[in-house]
């Protein structure tokens, strides 16, 4: 019996699975979801493609060298959002408490259910219902906390289940590679490997003080993760409908260059908020209030994205279309709505690997030093 029970559900190769549902002839083929240009990026790929070494965030050109027979699809975020919503509704009907971590990933708090239903049996029944009603493969891990359950799901894939009984967390994690710990990226794994630490069993034996000296605050987290410790709670799911920013000027202005640069800055900040919360937007709205307090808005539906360049383009176009009165402006605002969860920036299909790398690096700087730590020169 679990003293605390956390279930992690993850749809297997979600985008690829949706494409196969839409076109059964794609089943069993090495599929790549991503940009078709020479500088496009892999957003997702099938297990058949992964067998050749293809992975997400890899340049499509490189992926095709590894797997020349791969089928490339541009992808359809509207379909992915629809199927994600179907799964969310099923979970919402049955789960006492759940958290939607991304478009294809969920945490459920099942604490106390062992006494009445049996957590593993209940989880298995839920998984079967999702597969039956959506046709999508899904895996789960069940343990006492989020971290161990997520690692368990990874070990259960594809389309499997894994239960880690109460008290066996350390034994389960011990033989696994340190790269299996959520949050350990390429650079951290490289540094650990250089230290001779490639297995979780070795990592957990290193004093936390030594890890903190080498990795800063993250060192303590590494030690706790290696020992199966995770205090994070399952946060009840609520759907954020929109996010916005607006600015009222001290003096009404006709300085359009200043206003456009301000709009760019607001879009950049909102775009970072989208990516930081693993969300995508499908609607951009621009708001103008003139000196006489008359207020106007104009919006545009777009393909799901969290990319600065695309969102700035739409925002400035909408502003130019909306600003027709040539009067002094008192306030401008930007709103993103139609939000969905998405850990992959699926709208970046036609972007270059350089642009994605730049965005990721800027986001790292903002997370470490604050939102104002870096920005466009034109907005300063």
N, C-alpha and C positions, 0 to 999 in steps of 0.2 A: 504494500500500500504506500502511496506517495504522501509525504507530509505536505508537500507542495507539488502541484502538477502543472507543467507548462507544455502545451502542444505547439509545435512549429509546422506549418503547412507551406509547401512550396510547389507551385505548378512547374512541371518538368519542361525545360526548353519552351517556355510559354509561347513566344511569338511564332516559333516554328510549328508547335502543336496546333495553333490556330490556323496557320496556313495549310497544314495537312488536312484539317477538318474541312476547310473550304475546297480543297482540291486533293482528293485521295490518291491521285496518281503521283503525288510528291512523296508518299510514304516510303521510307527506306532509302531515300536519296540524300546525298550530302547537300544540305541547304545552307545558304548564307543570306541573312537579312541584313541589308546594308546598301550603301551607295554604289551605283554601277559605274561611276566615273573612275578614271585611273587613280584618283587621289581619294576615293571613297573609303569609308571605315566600316568594319564589321560591327553591327549592333547586336546580333545574336546569331547562333548557328546550331545546327542539329548535332546529335551525338555522332552521327555518321561522319560529319565534317570534323568534329573534334578528334576523331580517331586519327586524322592526318596532321594534327597539331594546330588546327585553326581555333581561335578563341576570340571573344569580343574585344573591341578596341584595337584589333589588328588591322593594318591597311589591307583593303580588299586585294590590291595588287599582290601583296605577300601571300594572302590566303589562297589565291589562285595558283601561285607557284607551288604551294604545298598540296593543293587539291584541285588540279586543272578541270576535273569533271564536275565541280560543284555547280549547283544551280543558284543563281543570285536573284533574290526578290527584293524589291524596294520596301515592301512592308506596308501595313495598313493600320495606323494607330487607332482609327475609329473602331475597327473590328476588335482589336486587342482590348480597348476600353470596354466594349460591350460585353465580352466574355469575362473580363475581370469583374464587371458589375454583377453578372450572373452568379459567379462563385461567391462574391461578397454577400449577395442576398441569401444564398443557401446557408452560409455560415451564420449570418445575422439571425436567421430563423431558429437555429438550434443552439448556438453557443451562449453561455451565461455572460462571458466577458471576452471580447476579442479586440485585437489591434491589427490594423492593416498597415504593414510595414512598407509595402510597395505594391505595384500593380499586380504582382503574382505571388506575394508572400504575406503570411498571416501568423500571428501569435494568439493562442487561446489560453486563458487561465481556467483550468479544470479542477482547481483545488477543492477538495471535499466530495468530488463526484465518485471517487473510488468506493465510498461507503454504500452508494446506492446503485451505480451502474457498472463501475469498472472503467477506469479512464481509457485503457487500451482498447477495450471493446467498443466504447462510445466513439473513440477517435476513428477506429476502423470502419464503423458504420457510417460516420460522416464522410470519410474518404470515398467509400463506395457510392454514396449518394451523389457526391460531386462528379465522379466519373460517369455515373449512369445518366445524370441529367444534363451534363455539358459535353461529354465525350472527351474531356481533357485528362491526360495522365497527371497524377499528383502524388507527391511523396510526403511523409511526415516523420518527425522525430518527437519522442515523448520522454521528458525527464523532469527534474526538479527546478530547472531554470531555463532562461532564454538561450544562453550560450550553448549549453550542452545539447539542448534540443535541436538547435540550428546545425551543429556539427553532426548530430545524429541523422538529420535529414540528408545532409550531404553524403553520408555513408550509405544511406538507404537508396539513393538515386541510382538508376532511373526507375520511377514508378514503384517504389517500395516503401516499407515501414521499418522503423527501428525504435525499440523501447530500451531506455537505459534505466534499470531499476534503481530505486533510492539507495544510496550508499556505494554505487559502483561507478560513479562519475570519473574518478581519478583513474581507475583501471581501464575504463573505456577510452579515455583520452591518451593515456600513456604511450601506446605504440604509434600514434599518428604523427604525421609531419607537422611541424610548427606552422606551416603555411595553411593548415586546416583551421586555425583559430581565426574567427571573424575579426577583421581589423588589421591583421598582419598583411601588409602589402609587399610589393616586390622589394622595396628598399630595406624594410625592416627584416624581411626574411634573408636578404643578402647579408645584412650585418650579423644576424644570428648565426648564419651558416659560417661566416668568417670566424665567429667565436667558437665554432664547433658544436653549435646547438641546433640540431636539425629535427630532433624528436621532442615531443611535449614532455616525455618522461625526464629528459635532461633539463629542460627549461624549468620545470617545477622544483628541481633540486637547487637551483641557483638562488641565493638569498635575495629577497626583494630589494634590499638596500643597494646591492651591486647592480641590479637591473635599473634601479632609479638613477644611479650614477651614470649609467651608459645611455639610458633612453629618456631621462627626465620623468615627468609624471606618468608617462605611458608605461614605465618600468613596473610600477605597482600593478597596473592593469594586466600587463603580461603575466606577472606571477599569479595573480588571482585567476586569470583565465586558464592557465596551465594546471591549476589546482581545482578547476571546475567550480569556481566561485563567481556568481553573478547575481547582484542584488537588484537589478532592474525589474520594475514591475510591468505587467501588461497594461498598457494605457488604453482605456476604453475608446473605441473608434468613433470619431465624429468627422464628418466630411466638411472641410473648409471649402466654401463656395467661391471665394474670390480673395484677392489681395490688391491693395491700391496705395497710391501716394498722391498727395496734392500739395500745392504751395501757394499761399496767398502773399502777394508782394506788398512791401511796406509802402511803395508808391506804384500806382498804375503805370504800365509801361507799353511801349511800342517797339522795344528792342527785340526783334524777332530772332536775331542771332543768339542773344542771351537766353531767350525762351526755349529755342530748339536745343541748346546745350543743356539746359536744365531738364528738359524732357529726356534727353539721352541719359543723363545721370540717374534720373528716377527709374528709367527702364533697366539700366545696368544693375541697380540695387535690387529691384524686384526680380530680375532674372536670377541673380545670385540667391535670393530667398527661395525661388522655385527649385533650383538645383540642390540647395542645402536641405530642403525638406522632401527631396525626391518627388517633385511634382512637375507636371507639364500643364500649359495653358492652351485653350483653344479659342479664346476670344480676347481681343484688345479693344479697350475703350479709351477715348481721349475726351477730356472735359475742359471747357473754356468758360470763364465767367468774366464778362466785360465790366467796365467801370460803372455802368448803369445797373449792375447786378443781374442783368439777363444772363442766363446760363444755358449752354448748349453742349450736347454730347454727340459723339459719333463712334460707332463700333464696327468691328469686322471679325467675322469668323475665319479662323485660320487652321491649318493642320497643327496637331499637338506639337509643342516645342518648348524648350527652355533656353534657347540660344539667343544671346544678346543681339547679334547682327540681324537676325530675322525679325526680332521683336522691335528693335530700333527702326528698321526699315518701315514696318507697318505703322508704328506710332507717328513717325514724321509725316508719312503720307496722309494719315488720318488728320493730323493737325493742319496740314496745308489745305485739305479739302474742307475742313470745318471753319477755318479762319477766313471769313469772307467779308466781315463788316468793316475791317480796317479801323477799328476803334481801340482805345486803350484797354489793355487786359489787366484784370484784377487778380485772377487765379487760373492756374492750369493744373490738370491732374491726369494720372494714368491709372487704369484698372485692368488687371488680368482676371478673367473668370473662366468658367467651364473647366475647372481644375480636375485633374486626375493624378493618381499616383503613378510614378514611372521612374524606376532607378536607372533605366537606360535613356539617354537623350536621343530618342528615336527619330526626332526631326533633323538630326545632324547627318542624314544619309548622304547629302551632297556636299558636305563640308570636308575640309582636308584634315589629315591627321595633325598638321601643324596648328590649325585653328583650335582643334579639340584640346591639344596639349597646352596651348596658351590659356584657354579657359580654365582648365584644371589647375594650372599653376597659379593663376590669379585667384581662384577660389581658395586654394591652400593658404595663400598670403592673407586673404580676408578672414579666414577662420582663425588664423593664428594671431593676427595683429589688429583685427577689426575691419569693418566694411569700408572705412575711409582710408585704409592703408594703401590702396592702389586704385587707380582709375584712369580714365582718358585724359590726356593733356588738355583737350578742348573744353572739358567740364570744370577745370580748376579755376 
